[in-house]
Amino acid sequence: MTDDPQAEHVPIAIIGAGMSGLALAAVLRANGVEATIFEAEASADARTQGGMLDIHEDTGQAALRAAGLYDGFRAIVHPGGQELRLIDRSGRIRHQHSDDGSGGRPEVDRGDLRTLLLSALGPDTVRWGHKITAARPLGDGRHEVIFAAGGSVIADLLVGGDGAWSRIRPLLTDALPAYAGISFVETDLQDPDTRHPEAAELLGGGFVIALDGERGILAHRETDDSLHVYTAVRAPEDWLDGIDFHRTEAAAAAVLASFGDWHPTLQSLVTDADGPAVPRKIHALPAGTRWDHRSGVTLIGDAAHLMSPFAGEGANLALFDGAELARRIIEQPDDLDAAVQAYEGEMFARAADMAGQTDAQMRLMFSPGAMDNLVALFEGFAAEQPPQ
Ligand SMILES: Cc1cc2nc3c(=O)[nH]c(=O)nc-3n(C[C@H](O)[C@H](O)[C@H](O)COP(=O)(O)OP(=O)(O)OC[C@H]3O[C@@H](n4cnc5c(N)ncnc54)[C@H](O)[C@@H]3O)c2cc1C
């Protein structure tokens, strides 16, 4: 039993106010069920959320519909964001399609989406500044959740929506994220139309992929018109550790060391960046990670199935997991175990399928002939569309 006789009881405790946890709480609340989210960050504005997400019809959008947030979602879609350009390292545009507003994967700003999800919750649903250090089973299906700042709560159902390095995952599986072989460096260019016109013109208004098989640049035009750039390199796990990102020019030179034959405008996305470059190693859980059901605890989103970002599925699956777990709880409010088991069975199959697709996409993007293969893939998609 708990050591803390004062511990508060919460029926449903969700760890993490990311896409998955917020979607779960929002869909539950839309159906009259209250849950409590415990989030490590101090407030909703503690960190800029940055980055664009394309929200897919059958997963991310379906979750937002279930939360009653579809109209709000349409209002934050970035017009033009579905424009795509594939550019080779010489700066030649190899494939392009514009955004006519009819695509099924509209782009939104991650921060706008988080604000939208928060708008569907009660004022006390999220308890900010509640970093958890551990959780432990009490032996009767309930769990005690322990906070870094002291204190604990006891949950009938504990849901880990706490991302890649989940503190809840060890209750269910020994699986750990492993380095996926690719390292990112993120940079931003503010007001590019005025300050970086060549980059702005080459990249256009939506999403850009430039690849040569070993390395690449992926970039988005954001809702504030800035350019957010991911420079991606197939590299050993310790490559980024050897770069001092406080020394801006030296860091840019180190990042671009293998981009010497790339067009200067593409290189300028790193050398002309505003603000510091942000290193990020890409990790993934083993495809097909699953566990034997345990009473009173489960995982959603990256905590359950962290994937590399190359198929753009992680946030969509996170939203969908949250909505699906909520649907199962609403269907069977008196049998949470059965509800969770039903959710887990479908989630394992969905996640394994997506992890396979994501790995295939990563292999395609980081192998010889990457640009030709990607152009062929997108031209194949285009040929499948009915004539306008
Ligand atoms: C560079 C990059 C680009 C990406 N691009 C895309 C894309 O284009 N499309 C797409 O669909 N996906 C994309 N993804 C994936 C996507 O970001 C994730 O899959 C998604 O955010 C997962 O949501 P989540 O709710 O599971 O976890 P998270 O968004 O990681 O949220 C977890 C939350 O838990 C909190 N937390 C963590 N530990 C604790 C703790 N101990 N106690 C309390 N709270 C805690 C965190 O503060 C956070 O708020 C990208 C990922 C990366 C790295």
The ligand as a Tripos MOL2 file, in Angstrom:
@<TRIPOS>MOLECULE
LIG
   53    58     1     0     0
SMALL
NO_CHARGES

@<TRIPOS>ATOM
      1 C1         11.9490   16.8040  -35.1940 C.3       1 LIG1
      2 C2         10.5960   16.1590  -35.1220 C.ar      1 LIG1
      3 C3          9.6500   16.4380  -36.1080 C.ar      1 LIG1
      4 C4          8.3820   15.8320  -36.0370 C.ar      1 LIG1
      5 N1          7.4830   16.0940  -37.0280 N.ar      1 LIG1
      6 C5          6.2870   15.4740  -37.0000 C.ar      1 LIG1
      7 C6          5.3260   15.7140  -38.0350 C.ar      1 LIG1
      8 O1          5.5520   16.4750  -38.9710 O.2       1 LIG1
      9 N2          4.1180   15.0640  -37.9550 N.ar      1 LIG1
     10 C7          3.8250   14.2020  -36.9270 C.ar      1 LIG1
     11 O2          2.7190   13.6340  -36.9120 O.2       1 LIG1
     12 N3          4.7110   13.9690  -35.9370 N.ar      1 LIG1
     13 C8          5.9250   14.5780  -35.9560 C.ar      1 LIG1
     14 N4          6.8260   14.3330  -34.9560 N.ar      1 LIG1
     15 C9          6.4610   13.4020  -33.8640 C.3       1 LIG1
     16 C10         5.6050   14.0980  -32.8150 C.3       1 LIG1
     17 O3          6.2310   15.2770  -32.3800 O.3       1 LIG1
     18 C11         5.3670   13.1710  -31.6290 C.3       1 LIG1
     19 O4          5.0420   11.8880  -32.0940 O.3       1 LIG1
     20 C12         4.2310   13.6820  -30.7490 C.3       1 LIG1
     21 O5          4.5480   14.9390  -30.2180 O.3       1 LIG1
     22 C13         3.9640   12.6780  -29.6190 C.3       1 LIG1
     23 O6          3.0000   13.1920  -28.7230 O.3       1 LIG1
     24 P1          2.9380   12.6300  -27.2450 P.3       1 LIG1
     25 O7          1.7690   13.2710  -26.6050 O.co2     1 LIG1
     26 O8          3.0080   11.1600  -27.2750 O.co2     1 LIG1
     27 O9          4.3080   13.0950  -26.5690 O.3       1 LIG1
     28 P2          4.9350   14.5270  -26.3880 P.3       1 LIG1
     29 O10         4.4530   15.4770  -27.4210 O.co2     1 LIG1
     30 O11         6.4060   14.3010  -26.2600 O.co2     1 LIG1
     31 O12         4.3600   15.0270  -24.9970 O.3       1 LIG1
     32 C14         4.7790   14.4520  -23.7830 C.3       1 LIG1
     33 C15         4.4440   15.4130  -22.6460 C.3       1 LIG1
     34 O13         4.7710   14.7620  -21.4240 O.3       1 LIG1
     35 C16         5.4600   15.6420  -20.5820 C.3       1 LIG1
     36 N5          6.3240   14.8580  -19.7010 N.ar      1 LIG1
     37 C17         7.4130   14.1320  -20.0230 C.ar      1 LIG1
     38 N6          7.9420   13.5360  -18.9430 N.ar      1 LIG1
     39 C18         7.1430   13.8850  -17.8960 C.ar      1 LIG1
     40 C19         7.1780   13.5780  -16.4940 C.ar      1 LIG1
     41 N7          8.1640   12.8170  -15.9730 N.pl3     1 LIG1
     42 N8          6.2110   14.0860  -15.6990 N.ar      1 LIG1
     43 C20         5.2140   14.8550  -16.2270 C.ar      1 LIG1
     44 N9          5.1480   15.1930  -17.5360 N.ar      1 LIG1
     45 C21         6.1060   14.7100  -18.3700 C.ar      1 LIG1
     46 C22         6.2570   16.5280  -21.5500 C.3       1 LIG1
     47 O14         6.6330   17.7550  -20.9410 O.3       1 LIG1
     48 C23         5.2600   16.6950  -22.6970 C.3       1 LIG1
     49 O15         4.4110   17.8170  -22.5100 O.3       1 LIG1
     50 C24         8.0790   14.9420  -34.9900 C.ar      1 LIG1
     51 C25         9.0300   14.6830  -33.9960 C.ar      1 LIG1
     52 C26        10.2750   15.2700  -34.0670 C.ar      1 LIG1
     53 C27        11.3050   14.9590  -32.9990 C.3       1 LIG1
@<TRIPOS>BOND
     1     1     2 1
     2     2     3 ar
     3     2    52 ar
     4     3     4 ar
     5     4     5 ar
     6     4    50 ar
     7     5     6 ar
     8     6     7 ar
     9     6    13 1
    10     7     8 2
    11     7     9 ar
    12     9    10 ar
    13    10    11 2
    14    10    12 ar
    15    12    13 ar
    16    13    14 ar
    17    14    15 1
    18    14    50 ar
    19    15    16 1
    20    16    17 1
    21    16    18 1
    22    18    19 1
    23    18    20 1
    24    20    21 1
    25    20    22 1
    26    22    23 1
    27    23    24 1
    28    24    25 2
    29    24    26 1
    30    24    27 1
    31    27    28 1
    32    28    29 2
    33    28    30 1
    34    28    31 1
    35    31    32 1
    36    32    33 1
    37    33    34 1
    38    33    48 1
    39    34    35 1
    40    35    36 1
    41    35    46 1
    42    36    37 ar
    43    36    45 ar
    44    37    38 ar
    45    38    39 ar
    46    39    40 ar
    47    39    45 ar
    48    40    41 1
    49    40    42 ar
    50    42    43 ar
    51    43    44 ar
    52    44    45 ar
    53    46    47 1
    54    46    48 1
    55    48    49 1
    56    50    51 ar
    57    51    52 ar
    58    52    53 1
@<TRIPOS>SUBSTRUCTURE
     1 LIG1         1 GROUP 0 **** ****
